[in-house]
Amino acid sequence: MRFRHPDGSTVHLAYCTNVHPAETLDGVLAQLRDHCEPVRRRLGRDRLGVGLWLARDAARSLDADPSALRGLRTALDRRGLEVVTLNGFPYEGFGAEEVKYRVYKPDWADAERLEHTTALARVLAGLLPDDVTEGTISTLPLGWRTAWNAARAATAHSALRTLGERLDALEELTGRSVRVGLEPEPGCTVETTADALAPLAAVGHPRIGVCVDTCHLATSFEDPDTALDALAEAGVPVVKSQLSVALHADRPRLPAVRDALAAFDEPRFLHQTRTLTASGLRGTDDLGEALGAAALPDTGPWRAHFHVPLHAAPAAPLTSTLPVLKAALTRLVGGPHPLTRHLEVETYTWQALPPELRPRARAQLADGIAAELALARDLLTDLGLKELP
């Protein structure tokens, strides 16, 4: 979906396909048919943006075979879909029964992360629509915090500088500009937007910036205006933003609230949980750990890294951080000029919701994703952007 900003620029809205992960190119083609095109039809649009997640095997196939890349581009066109952004954070296995800490491997101290992201950039340059010259990729925020040290950080910074040089060369070769954004996430060495400032200064390349995920922003209790102002002051570009919301509990001390939270404690993904205290941010690596005896202070609100559907807040006594998303979006695209032109709805946890909330069929999932995109569309038009055909 495309929108005209009041300054005349085009803002793109997509949804991320990691909600129905596929490891191979055949799987990607099937998800376009079975999921993405039905979502587009529900929205009544001739064209829908999708933020592809390409696992290692799919990315390698496309990068190594120009005819396969042309075939994917043809399939996108035929189904009324377009790609301007990729999710390069998960490397493989995102559909596994247990993902948890595995999603952070390989990290940016491992040469394979550089090679994978370079391949994604080449693929994206070949997928961009004819009238679009810039693509974006979100990526791991360096690595998980444990076992991270100065030597690994230096290796990661060097890899990102090399990536920037490769992206420069890619534009010279193709005429397409690709930028990459570190996606701050709770528990990682770059947990917050503030944590991103020093490593990005060390990298010092204009094609490497930040992807602002509004669920992660909220989970870490960051104020959107403060966070985005600090990035702008430091000259750090917001490469893209993922529109998502976290799980919020106002009074986690109450038994009914803890019971409601426990329904979201599931075995597939990590659900880092945070609370803001007088002494600063406190947290646990997973929701179940937070619910353990005295594991996390419970005198103030808790937020858990669980991407709940944008349009459907969980039932009381829980809610979502939709107000944080709205505030961030206002700052991102509601001003005289957009801070980013690539927005991506990313709710990958539909099948990890409590059983009674999960879609039971493809049609229900398509309905839900379409409803999320419709909400995002309405937020954008309320900010003065005009939806384009």
C-alpha positions in Angstrom: 0.0 0.0 0.0 1.3 3.4 -0.9 0.5 6.8 0.6 1.3 10.3 -0.4 2.8 12.4 2.4 1.9 16.1 2.4 5.5 16.9 1.4 4.9 14.9 -1.8 7.0 11.9 -1.0 5.6 8.3 -1.0 5.3 6.3 2.2 5.0 2.5 1.8 3.0 0.2 4.1 3.5 -3.6 4.0 3.0 -6.6 6.2 5.7 -9.0 7.2 5.5 -12.5 5.9 7.4 -14.1 8.9 3.9 -14.7 10.2 3.7 -17.7 7.8 7.4 -18.6 7.6 8.8 -20.6 4.7 12.4 -21.9 4.4 12.5 -22.5 0.7 11.7 -20.6 -2.5 8.8 -22.9 -3.2 7.5 -22.1 0.2 7.7 -18.4 -0.4 5.8 -18.8 -3.7 3.1 -20.8 -1.9 2.7 -18.1 0.8 2.2 -15.5 -1.8 -0.7 -17.6 -3.3 -2.2 -18.9 0.0 -1.8 -15.8 2.2 -0.6 -12.6 0.7 -3.0 -12.4 -2.3 -6.0 -13.2 -0.1 -5.1 -10.4 2.3 -4.8 -8.0 -0.7 -8.3 -9.0 -2.0 -9.8 -8.5 1.5 -8.5 -4.9 1.5 -9.9 -4.3 -2.0 -6.6 -3.1 -3.3 -5.0 -3.7 -6.7 -1.5 -3.6 -5.0 -0.3 -4.7 -1.6 3.2 -4.3 -0.1 4.7 -7.4 1.6 7.8 -7.4 3.7 9.3 -10.7 2.7 11.2 -12.9 5.2 13.6 -14.9 3.2 15.3 -17.7 5.2 18.9 -18.8 4.4 18.0 -21.4 1.8 15.5 -19.2 0.0 17.9 -16.3 -0.1 20.7 -18.4 -1.4 18.5 -19.8 -4.2 17.4 -16.4 -5.3 20.9 -14.9 -5.1 22.5 -17.7 -7.1 19.9 -18.0 -9.8 18.8 -14.9 -11.8 16.0 -16.8 -13.4 14.6 -17.8 -10.0 14.7 -14.1 -8.9 12.9 -13.1 -12.1 10.3 -15.8 -11.4 9.7 -14.4 -7.9 9.3 -10.9 -9.3 6.9 -12.2 -11.9 4.9 -14.0 -9.2 4.7 -10.9 -7.1 3.5 -8.8 -10.1 0.9 -11.4 -11.1 -0.6 -11.5 -7.6 -0.7 -7.7 -7.2 2.1 -7.6 -4.6 5.2 -5.5 -4.3 8.4 -5.6 -2.2 10.4 -2.6 -1.0 11.6 -4.1 2.3 12.8 -7.4 3.7 13.0 -8.7 7.3 16.6 -9.9 7.6 16.5 -10.6 11.4 15.7 -14.3 11.6 18.2 -16.4 9.7 16.3 -19.7 9.5 14.0 -21.9 11.5 11.5 -19.2 12.4 8.7 -21.7 12.0 10.3 -24.3 14.4 8.4 -25.5 17.4 10.9 -23.7 19.6 12.7 -20.6 18.4 13.6 -18.7 21.6 17.3 -17.8 21.6 18.0 -19.4 18.3 16.7 -16.4 16.5 19.8 -14.4 17.5 22.2 -16.7 15.6 24.3 -16.1 13.6 25.0 -12.7 15.1 27.0 -9.8 13.6 30.3 -11.2 14.9 29.8 -14.3 12.7 30.8 -13.8 9.1 27.7 -15.7 7.9 25.5 -12.8 9.1 27.3 -10.4 6.7 27.1 -12.8 3.8 23.4 -13.5 4.4 22.6 -9.8 4.6 24.6 -9.1 1.5 22.7 -11.7 -0.4 19.4 -10.3 0.8 20.4 -6.8 -0.5 21.2 -8.2 -3.9 17.9 -10.0 -4.0 16.0 -6.9 -2.9 17.6 -4.8 -5.6 16.1 -7.3 -8.1 12.6 -7.3 -6.5 12.0 -3.5 -6.2 9.2 -2.2 -8.4 10.3 -0.4 -11.5 9.3 3.0 -10.1 11.1 2.5 -6.7 14.8 3.1 -6.3 15.3 2.4 -2.5 14.8 -0.7 -0.5 15.4 -1.5 3.2 16.3 -4.4 5.4 15.9 -4.9 9.1 18.5 -6.9 10.9 19.7 -8.3 14.3 20.8 -5.6 16.7 24.4 -7.0 16.7 23.7 -10.0 19.0 22.3 -11.3 22.3 23.8 -9.6 25.3 25.4 -12.6 27.0 28.9 -13.5 25.9 29.1 -10.2 24.0 32.4 -8.4 24.6 34.6 -5.8 23.1 36.2 -8.1 20.6 32.9 -9.4 19.3 31.7 -5.8 19.1 34.7 -4.7 17.1 34.2 -7.6 14.7 30.5 -6.7 14.3 31.3 -3.1 13.6 33.8 -4.0 11.0 31.3 -6.4 9.3 28.7 -3.6 9.2 31.3 -1.2 7.6 32.0 -3.9 5.0 28.2 -4.2 4.4 28.0 -0.4 3.9 30.7 -0.6 1.3 29.0 -3.5 -0.5 25.7 -1.5 -0.5 27.5 1.4 -2.1 28.8 -0.9 -4.8 25.4 -2.4 -5.3 23.9 1.0 -6.1 26.7 1.7 -8.5 25.9 -1.6 -10.3 22.1 -1.6 -10.2 21.0 2.0 -9.6 19.1 0.7 -6.5 19.9 2.0 -3.0 19.5 -0.5 -0.2 19.8 0.5 3.5 20.0 -1.7 6.5 18.6 -1.0 10.0 19.6 -2.5 13.3 16.4 -3.5 15.1 16.8 -2.8 18.9 15.3 -5.6 20.9 15.0 -6.3 24.6 17.8 -8.6 25.8 20.1 -7.9 23.0 23.3 -5.9 23.3 21.4 -3.1 21.5 18.2 -3.2 23.6 17.0 0.4 23.0 17.4 3.1 20.5 19.8 4.8 22.9 21.9 1.7 22.9 22.2 2.0 19.1 23.9 5.4 19.1 27.4 4.3 20.0 27.8 1.3 17.7 26.3 3.1 14.8 28.7 6.0 15.4 31.5 3.4 15.4 30.2 2.0 12.1 29.9 5.4 10.6 28.2 4.5 7.3 25.1 6.4 6.1 23.4 3.2 4.7 23.4 1.6 8.2 20.8 3.0 10.6 17.9 1.8 12.8 14.7 -0.1 12.4 12.3 1.1 15.0 10.0 -1.7 16.1 7.2 -0.1 18.2 6.6 -3.3 20.2 10.2 -3.3 21.3 10.2 0.4 21.9 7.2 0.0 24.2 8.5 -3.1 26.0 11.6 -1.2 27.0 9.4 1.8 28.2 11.0 4.2 25.7 9.2 7.4 25.1 8.7 7.7 21.3 9.4 11.4 21.0 12.5 11.2 23.2 13.8 8.2 21.3 13.3 9.6 17.8 14.5 13.0 18.7 17.8 11.5 20.0 18.2 9.5 16.8 17.7 12.6 14.7 20.1 14.7 16.8 22.8 12.0 16.4 22.1 11.9 12.6 21.1 8.2 12.8 18.6 7.4 10.0 15.4 5.5 10.7 15.7 3.1 7.9 12.2 1.5 8.5 9.7 1.0 11.2 7.9 -2.1 12.2 4.4 -1.4 13.5 3.7 -3.7 16.3 2.3 -3.6 19.9 3.3 -5.3 23.1 1.3 -6.9 25.9 0.7 -4.5 28.8 -0.4 -5.3 32.4 -1.2 -2.4 34.7 -1.3 -4.3 38.0 0.8 -7.5 37.7 0.6 -8.1 41.4 -3.1 -9.1 41.2 -3.7 -12.9 40.8 -6.2 -12.4 38.0 -3.7 -10.3 36.0 -1.0 -13.0 36.5 -3.4 -15.7 35.4 -4.1 -13.7 32.3 -0.4 -13.2 31.6 0.3 -16.9 32.1 -2.0 -17.6 29.1 0.6 -15.9 26.9 3.5 -17.8 28.3 4.2 -20.3 25.4 7.2 -22.4 24.3 8.0 -21.1 20.8 9.2 -17.5 21.2 11.0 -15.5 23.8 8.7 -12.9 25.5 11.1 -10.6 27.3 9.3 -8.8 30.1 10.1 -5.4 31.5 9.0 -3.0 34.3 10.2 0.5 35.0 11.2 1.1 38.6 12.7 4.1 40.4 16.1 2.6 39.9 15.6 2.0 36.2 14.5 -0.7 33.8 14.2 -4.2 35.2 13.5 -7.4 33.3 13.6 -11.1 32.6 14.3 -13.0 29.4 10.9 -14.6 29.2 7.4 -14.1 30.6 7.3 -17.4 32.5 10.5 -16.3 34.3 8.8 -13.0 35.2 5.8 -14.8 36.7 8.1 -16.8 39.0 8.2 -16.0 42.7 9.6 -12.5 43.2 11.4 -12.6 39.8 10.4 -9.1 38.8 9.1 -6.2 40.8 5.3 -6.1 40.5 4.4 -2.7 42.0 4.3 -1.0 38.5 3.1 -2.0 35.1 4.7 -4.9 33.1 5.2 -5.1 29.4 6.0 -8.3 27.6 7.5 -8.7 24.1 4.5 -10.5 22.6 3.4 -9.0 19.3 -0.4 -9.0 19.8 -2.7 -8.0 16.9 -2.9 -4.3 16.3 -6.6 -4.1 16.0 -7.6 -6.6 18.8 -6.3 -5.7 22.3 -6.3 -8.7 24.7 -9.3 -8.9 27.1 -9.2 -7.1 30.4 -7.3 -7.1 32.7 -4.6 -6.9 30.0 -4.3 -4.4 27.2 -1.8 -3.5 24.5 0.7 -0.7 23.8 -1.3 0.7 20.9 -1.0 4.2 22.3 2.8 3.9 22.0 2.5 2.8 18.3 0.2 5.8 17.6 2.6 8.3 19.3 5.6 6.8 17.4 3.7 6.9 14.1 2.8 10.5 14.6 6.4 11.4 15.1 7.6 9.2 12.2 5.3 10.4 9.5 3.1 13.1 11.0 5.5 16.0 10.7 6.5 18.2 7.7 8.7 15.4 6.3 8.6 11.6 7.1 11.5 10.3 9.2 11.1 7.0 7.3 9.2 6.0 4.2 9.0 2.3 4.9 6.4 0.9 7.4 5.8 -2.8 8.0 3.1 -4.4 10.2 4.8 -7.3 12.0 2.6 -9.5 14.0 4.3 -12.9 13.7 2.7 -14.5 16.8 -0.8 -15.2 15.6 -0.3 -19.0 16.1 1.4 -18.4 19.4 -1.6 -16.6 20.9 -3.7 -18.4 23.6 -5.6 -21.2 21.8 -9.0 -19.5 21.9 -7.5 -16.4 20.1 -5.7 -18.2 17.3 -7.0 -18.3 13.8 -8.3 -21.8 13.0 -8.0 -21.5 9.2 -6.2 -19.5 6.5 -9.2 -17.4 5.9 -9.3 -16.3 9.6 -5.6 -15.4 9.5 -6.1 -13.4 6.3 -9.1 -11.6 7.9 -6.9 -10.7 10.9 -3.9 -9.4 8.9 -6.2 -7.4 6.7 -7.8 -5.8 9.8 -4.4 -4.9 11.1 -3.5 -3.2 7.8 -6.8 -1.4 7.7 -6.1 0.0 11.2 -2.6 1.1 10.1 -4.1 2.7 6.9 -6.6 4.6 9.0 -3.9 5.9 11.3 -1.9 7.1 8.3 -4.8 8.9 6.7 -5.7 10.5 10.1 -2.2 12.0 10.0 -2.9 13.6 6.6 -1.4 11.0 4.3 -3.4 10.1 1.2 -3.8 6.5 0.1 -2.7 6.0 -3.5 -4.3 3.5 -5.9 
